[in-house]
Amino acid sequence: VGNARDTDSSGLWFESLHGLRIERAFFQSNGHTAKTKVIFNETVSNKVLA
């Protein structure tokens, strides 16, 4: 699995940056692994705190 933000081509990644609750439903509905969700959450946290 590559960078978590590359998993969605429709732009949901960017929506998730502005609404941090979207990522949970997105990853669960697409069957991504827990590891991918951790990578995603850490990346979002880093971007928000940057």
PDB file of N, CA, C and O in Angstrom:
ATOM      1  N   VAL A   1       0.850  -1.193   0.000  1.00  0.00           N
ATOM      2  CA  VAL A   1       0.000   0.000   0.000  1.00  0.00           C
ATOM      3  C   VAL A   1       0.878   1.233   0.000  1.00  0.00           C
ATOM      4  O   VAL A   1       1.818   1.340   0.788  1.00  0.00           O
ATOM      5  N   GLY A   2       0.570   2.157  -0.882  1.00  0.00           N
ATOM      6  CA  GLY A   2       1.354   3.384  -0.961  1.00  0.00           C
ATOM      7  C   GLY A   2       0.880   4.414   0.043  1.00  0.00           C
ATOM      8  O   GLY A   2       0.279   4.080   1.064  1.00  0.00           O
ATOM      9  N   ASN A   3       1.155   5.655  -0.258  1.00  0.00           N
ATOM     10  CA  ASN A   3       0.721   6.732   0.627  1.00  0.00           C
ATOM     11  C   ASN A   3      -0.798   6.727   0.704  1.00  0.00           C
ATOM     12  O   ASN A   3      -1.472   6.583  -0.315  1.00  0.00           O
ATOM     13  N   ALA A   4      -1.337   6.884   1.903  1.00  0.00           N
ATOM     14  CA  ALA A   4      -2.789   6.774   2.100  1.00  0.00           C
ATOM     15  C   ALA A   4      -3.554   7.771   1.233  1.00  0.00           C
ATOM     16  O   ALA A   4      -4.666   7.481   0.792  1.00  0.00           O
ATOM     17  N   ARG A   5      -2.972   8.933   0.986  1.00  0.00           N
ATOM     18  CA  ARG A   5      -3.696   9.951   0.224  1.00  0.00           C
ATOM     19  C   ARG A   5      -3.833   9.573  -1.243  1.00  0.00           C
ATOM     20  O   ARG A   5      -4.609  10.185  -1.977  1.00  0.00           O
ATOM     21  N   ASP A   6      -3.076   8.559  -1.673  1.00  0.00           N
ATOM     22  CA  ASP A   6      -3.153   8.137  -3.066  1.00  0.00           C
ATOM     23  C   ASP A   6      -4.272   7.117  -3.305  1.00  0.00           C
ATOM     24  O   ASP A   6      -4.509   6.714  -4.443  1.00  0.00           O
ATOM     25  N   THR A   7      -4.946   6.707  -2.255  1.00  0.00           N
ATOM     26  CA  THR A   7      -5.934   5.641  -2.398  1.00  0.00           C
ATOM     27  C   THR A   7      -7.253   6.134  -2.959  1.00  0.00           C
ATOM     28  O   THR A   7      -8.100   5.330  -3.348  1.00  0.00           O
ATOM     29  N   ASP A   8      -7.441   7.444  -3.007  1.00  0.00           N
ATOM     30  CA  ASP A   8      -8.716   7.964  -3.493  1.00  0.00           C
ATOM     31  C   ASP A   8      -8.496   9.003  -4.567  1.00  0.00           C
ATOM     32  O   ASP A   8      -7.814  10.002  -4.335  1.00  0.00           O
ATOM     33  N   SER A   9      -9.063   8.783  -5.744  1.00  0.00           N
ATOM     34  CA  SER A   9      -8.854   9.707  -6.858  1.00  0.00           C
ATOM     35  C   SER A   9      -9.984  10.719  -6.991  1.00  0.00           C
ATOM     36  O   SER A   9      -9.941  11.590  -7.860  1.00  0.00           O
ATOM     37  N   SER A  10     -11.006  10.605  -6.122  1.00  0.00           N
ATOM     38  CA  SER A  10     -12.169  11.481  -6.261  1.00  0.00           C
ATOM     39  C   SER A  10     -12.048  12.751  -5.420  1.00  0.00           C
ATOM     40  O   SER A  10     -12.895  13.640  -5.509  1.00  0.00           O
ATOM     41  N   GLY A  11     -10.985  12.835  -4.597  1.00  0.00           N
ATOM     42  CA  GLY A  11     -10.776  14.027  -3.799  1.00  0.00           C
ATOM     43  C   GLY A  11     -11.242  13.918  -2.369  1.00  0.00           C
ATOM     44  O   GLY A  11     -11.224  14.910  -1.639  1.00  0.00           O
ATOM     45  N   LEU A  12     -11.670  12.712  -1.938  1.00  0.00           N
ATOM     46  CA  LEU A  12     -12.158  12.549  -0.568  1.00  0.00           C
ATOM     47  C   LEU A  12     -11.054  12.838   0.442  1.00  0.00           C
ATOM     48  O   LEU A  12     -11.324  13.265   1.565  1.00  0.00           O
ATOM     49  N   TRP A  13      -9.799  12.599   0.029  1.00  0.00           N
ATOM     50  CA  TRP A  13      -8.656  12.907   0.900  1.00  0.00           C
ATOM     51  C   TRP A  13      -8.705  14.366   1.335  1.00  0.00           C
ATOM     52  O   TRP A  13      -8.504  14.677   2.509  1.00  0.00           O
ATOM     53  N   PHE A  14      -8.973  15.262   0.383  1.00  0.00           N
ATOM     54  CA  PHE A  14      -8.977  16.682   0.690  1.00  0.00           C
ATOM     55  C   PHE A  14     -10.173  17.047   1.565  1.00  0.00           C
ATOM     56  O   PHE A  14     -10.070  17.915   2.431  1.00  0.00           O
ATOM     57  N   GLU A  15     -11.303  16.384   1.338  1.00  0.00           N
ATOM     58  CA  GLU A  15     -12.457  16.610   2.206  1.00  0.00           C
ATOM     59  C   GLU A  15     -12.111  16.184   3.629  1.00  0.00           C
ATOM     60  O   GLU A  15     -12.504  16.843   4.592  1.00  0.00           O
ATOM     61  N   SER A  16     -11.381  15.092   3.758  1.00  0.00           N
ATOM     62  CA  SER A  16     -11.034  14.579   5.073  1.00  0.00           C
ATOM     63  C   SER A  16     -10.128  15.551   5.825  1.00  0.00           C
ATOM     64  O   SER A  16     -10.190  15.634   7.052  1.00  0.00           O
ATOM     65  N   LEU A  17      -9.289  16.283   5.098  1.00  0.00           N
ATOM     66  CA  LEU A  17      -8.422  17.250   5.761  1.00  0.00           C
ATOM     67  C   LEU A  17      -9.237  18.349   6.427  1.00  0.00           C
ATOM     68  O   LEU A  17      -8.820  18.922   7.434  1.00  0.00           O
ATOM     69  N   HIS A  18     -10.401  18.637   5.860  1.00  0.00           N
ATOM     70  CA  HIS A  18     -11.236  19.695   6.410  1.00  0.00           C
ATOM     71  C   HIS A  18     -12.303  19.152   7.359  1.00  0.00           C
ATOM     72  O   HIS A  18     -12.863  19.897   8.164  1.00  0.00           O
ATOM     73  N   GLY A  19     -12.581  17.848   7.261  1.00  0.00           N
ATOM     74  CA  GLY A  19     -13.560  17.205   8.145  1.00  0.00           C
ATOM     75  C   GLY A  19     -12.974  15.884   8.611  1.00  0.00           C
ATOM     76  O   GLY A  19     -13.176  14.853   7.970  1.00  0.00           O
ATOM     77  N   LEU A  20     -12.254  15.908   9.713  1.00  0.00           N
ATOM     78  CA  LEU A  20     -11.431  14.772  10.114  1.00  0.00           C
ATOM     79  C   LEU A  20     -12.211  13.511  10.454  1.00  0.00           C
ATOM     80  O   LEU A  20     -11.610  12.470  10.717  1.00  0.00           O
ATOM     81  N   ARG A  21     -13.531  13.584  10.452  1.00  0.00           N
ATOM     82  CA  ARG A  21     -14.317  12.380  10.756  1.00  0.00           C
ATOM     83  C   ARG A  21     -14.596  11.562   9.493  1.00  0.00           C
ATOM     84  O   ARG A  21     -14.953  10.388   9.586  1.00  0.00           O
ATOM     85  N   ILE A  22     -14.438  12.162   8.328  1.00  0.00           N
ATOM     86  CA  ILE A  22     -14.766  11.472   7.074  1.00  0.00           C
ATOM     87  C   ILE A  22     -13.881  10.253   6.854  1.00  0.00           C
ATOM     88  O   ILE A  22     -14.346   9.240   6.332  1.00  0.00           O
ATOM     89  N   GLU A  23     -12.599  10.337   7.250  1.00  0.00           N
ATOM     90  CA  GLU A  23     -11.653   9.284   6.929  1.00  0.00           C
ATOM     91  C   GLU A  23     -12.058   7.922   7.484  1.00  0.00           C
ATOM     92  O   GLU A  23     -11.789   6.899   6.855  1.00  0.00           O
ATOM     93  N   ARG A  24     -12.701   7.894   8.652  1.00  0.00           N
ATOM     94  CA  ARG A  24     -13.054   6.602   9.238  1.00  0.00           C
ATOM     95  C   ARG A  24     -14.043   5.852   8.342  1.00  0.00           C
ATOM     96  O   ARG A  24     -13.814   4.691   8.001  1.00  0.00           O
ATOM     97  N   ALA A  25     -15.128   6.504   7.966  1.00  0.00           N
ATOM     98  CA  ALA A  25     -16.128   5.860   7.125  1.00  0.00           C
ATOM     99  C   ALA A  25     -15.541   5.530   5.757  1.00  0.00           C
ATOM    100  O   ALA A  25     -15.849   4.491   5.175  1.00  0.00           O
ATOM    101  N   PHE A  26     -14.696   6.418   5.252  1.00  0.00           N
ATOM    102  CA  PHE A  26     -14.082   6.202   3.947  1.00  0.00           C
ATOM    103  C   PHE A  26     -13.232   4.943   3.936  1.00  0.00           C
ATOM    104  O   PHE A  26     -13.391   4.092   3.060  1.00  0.00           O
ATOM    105  N   PHE A  27     -12.336   4.817   4.898  1.00  0.00           N
ATOM    106  CA  PHE A  27     -11.447   3.666   4.900  1.00  0.00           C
ATOM    107  C   PHE A  27     -12.187   2.382   5.235  1.00  0.00           C
ATOM    108  O   PHE A  27     -11.878   1.331   4.675  1.00  0.00           O
ATOM    109  N   GLN A  28     -13.164   2.447   6.143  1.00  0.00           N
ATOM    110  CA  GLN A  28     -13.905   1.238   6.487  1.00  0.00           C
ATOM    111  C   GLN A  28     -14.713   0.749   5.289  1.00  0.00           C
ATOM    112  O   GLN A  28     -14.756  -0.451   5.018  1.00  0.00           O
ATOM    113  N   SER A  29     -15.350   1.664   4.573  1.00  0.00           N
ATOM    114  CA  SER A  29     -16.200   1.270   3.454  1.00  0.00           C
ATOM    115  C   SER A  29     -15.388   0.741   2.287  1.00  0.00           C
ATOM    116  O   SER A  29     -15.902  -0.006   1.455  1.00  0.00           O
ATOM    117  N   ASN A  30     -14.100   1.132   2.222  1.00  0.00           N
ATOM    118  CA  ASN A  30     -13.254   0.667   1.130  1.00  0.00           C
ATOM    119  C   ASN A  30     -12.352  -0.498   1.533  1.00  0.00           C
ATOM    120  O   ASN A  30     -11.531  -0.960   0.740  1.00  0.00           O
ATOM    121  N   GLY A  31     -12.510  -0.967   2.766  1.00  0.00           N
ATOM    122  CA  GLY A  31     -11.803  -2.162   3.196  1.00  0.00           C
ATOM    123  C   GLY A  31     -10.305  -2.006   3.345  1.00  0.00           C
ATOM    124  O   GLY A  31      -9.575  -2.986   3.199  1.00  0.00           O
ATOM    125  N   HIS A  32      -9.821  -0.808   3.629  1.00  0.00           N
ATOM    126  CA  HIS A  32      -8.389  -0.641   3.817  1.00  0.00           C
ATOM    127  C   HIS A  32      -7.979  -1.233   5.163  1.00  0.00           C
ATOM    128  O   HIS A  32      -8.806  -1.406   6.058  1.00  0.00           O
ATOM    129  N   THR A  33      -6.709  -1.537   5.288  1.00  0.00           N
ATOM    130  CA  THR A  33      -6.220  -2.168   6.511  1.00  0.00           C
ATOM    131  C   THR A  33      -6.065  -1.149   7.621  1.00  0.00           C
ATOM    132  O   THR A  33      -6.041   0.060   7.387  1.00  0.00           O
ATOM    133  N   ALA A  34      -5.959  -1.668   8.838  1.00  0.00           N
ATOM    134  CA  ALA A  34      -5.759  -0.786   9.991  1.00  0.00           C
ATOM    135  C   ALA A  34      -4.456  -0.005   9.833  1.00  0.00           C
ATOM    136  O   ALA A  34      -4.366   1.156  10.231  1.00  0.00           O
ATOM    137  N   LYS A  35      -3.453  -0.651   9.249  1.00  0.00           N
ATOM    138  CA  LYS A  35      -2.166   0.028   9.067  1.00  0.00           C
ATOM    139  C   LYS A  35      -2.339   1.252   8.180  1.00  0.00           C
ATOM    140  O   LYS A  35      -1.768   2.309   8.451  1.00  0.00           O
ATOM    141  N   THR A  36      -3.127   1.107   7.119  1.00  0.00           N
ATOM    142  CA  THR A  36      -3.361   2.231   6.220  1.00  0.00           C
ATOM    143  C   THR A  36      -4.082   3.350   6.955  1.00  0.00           C
ATOM    144  O   THR A  36      -3.787   4.527   6.746  1.00  0.00           O
ATOM    145  N   LYS A  37      -5.031   2.983   7.820  1.00  0.00           N
ATOM    146  CA  LYS A  37      -5.770   4.007   8.567  1.00  0.00           C
ATOM    147  C   LYS A  37      -4.833   4.752   9.510  1.00  0.00           C
ATOM    148  O   LYS A  37      -4.963   5.963   9.692  1.00  0.00           O
ATOM    149  N   VAL A  38      -3.894   4.035  10.105  1.00  0.00           N
ATOM    150  CA  VAL A  38      -2.933   4.685  11.004  1.00  0.00           C
ATOM    151  C   VAL A  38      -2.072   5.661  10.216  1.00  0.00           C
ATOM    152  O   VAL A  38      -1.856   6.792  10.651  1.00  0.00           O
ATOM    153  N   ILE A  39      -1.576   5.227   9.052  1.00  0.00           N
ATOM    154  CA  ILE A  39      -0.765   6.107   8.202  1.00  0.00           C
ATOM    155  C   ILE A  39      -1.568   7.340   7.845  1.00  0.00           C
ATOM    156  O   ILE A  39      -1.057   8.458   7.911  1.00  0.00           O
ATOM    157  N   PHE A  40      -2.814   7.146   7.469  1.00  0.00           N
ATOM    158  CA  PHE A  40      -3.663   8.265   7.085  1.00  0.00           C
ATOM    159  C   PHE A  40      -3.849   9.226   8.247  1.00  0.00           C
ATOM    160  O   PHE A  40      -3.661  10.433   8.097  1.00  0.00           O
ATOM    161  N   ASN A  41      -4.219   8.692   9.406  1.00  0.00           N
ATOM    162  CA  ASN A  41      -4.468   9.536  10.570  1.00  0.00           C
ATOM    163  C   ASN A  41      -3.225  10.299  10.990  1.00  0.00           C
ATOM    164  O   ASN A  41      -3.315  11.470  11.361  1.00  0.00           O
ATOM    165  N   GLU A  42      -2.059   9.653  10.937  1.00  0.00           N
ATOM    166  CA  GLU A  42      -0.819  10.332  11.310  1.00  0.00           C
ATOM    167  C   GLU A  42      -0.516  11.441  10.308  1.00  0.00           C
ATOM    168  O   GLU A  42      -0.065  12.522  10.687  1.00  0.00           O
ATOM    169  N   THR A  43      -0.765  11.168   9.026  1.00  0.00           N
ATOM    170  CA  THR A  43      -0.501  12.172   7.994  1.00  0.00           C
ATOM    171  C   THR A  43      -1.421  13.363   8.161  1.00  0.00           C
ATOM    172  O   THR A  43      -0.981  14.506   8.040  1.00  0.00           O
ATOM    173  N   VAL A  44      -2.693  13.114   8.437  1.00  0.00           N
ATOM    174  CA  VAL A  44      -3.645  14.206   8.652  1.00  0.00           C
ATOM    175  C   VAL A  44      -3.226  15.028   9.858  1.00  0.00           C
ATOM    176  O   VAL A  44      -3.241  16.258   9.813  1.00  0.00           O
ATOM    177  N   SER A  45      -2.852  14.352  10.936  1.00  0.00           N
ATOM    178  CA  SER A  45      -2.442  15.064  12.144  1.00  0.00           C
ATOM    179  C   SER A  45      -1.233  15.946  11.863  1.00  0.00           C
ATOM    180  O   SER A  45      -1.171  17.088  12.321  1.00  0.00           O
ATOM    181  N   ASN A  46      -0.277  15.420  11.115  1.00  0.00           N
ATOM    182  CA  ASN A  46       0.916  16.194  10.795  1.00  0.00           C
ATOM    183  C   ASN A  46       0.567  17.419   9.961  1.00  0.00           C
ATOM    184  O   ASN A  46       1.116  18.497  10.186  1.00  0.00           O
ATOM    185  N   LYS A  47      -0.339  17.263   9.001  1.00  0.00           N
ATOM    186  CA  LYS A  47      -0.718  18.391   8.160  1.00  0.00           C
ATOM    187  C   LYS A  47      -1.490  19.446   8.960  1.00  0.00           C
ATOM    188  O   LYS A  47      -1.279  20.646   8.785  1.00  0.00           O
ATOM    189  N   VAL A  48      -2.374  18.988   9.829  1.00  0.00           N
ATOM    190  CA  VAL A  48      -3.175  19.929  10.614  1.00  0.00           C
ATOM    191  C   VAL A  48      -2.295  20.695  11.594  1.00  0.00           C
ATOM    192  O   VAL A  48      -2.502  21.887  11.821  1.00  0.00           O
ATOM    193  N   LEU A  49      -1.315  20.011  12.172  1.00  0.00           N
ATOM    194  CA  LEU A  49      -0.457  20.640  13.180  1.00  0.00           C
ATOM    195  C   LEU A  49       0.683  21.436  12.563  1.00  0.00           C
ATOM    196  O   LEU A  49       1.326  22.234  13.244  1.00  0.00           O
ATOM    197  N   ALA A  50       0.932  21.224  11.288  1.00  0.00           N
ATOM    198  CA  ALA A  50       2.065  21.898  10.630  1.00  0.00           C
ATOM    199  C   ALA A  50       1.845  23.404  10.573  1.00  0.00           C
ATOM    200  O   ALA A  50       2.692  24.132  10.056  1.00  0.00           O
TER     201      ALA A  50
END
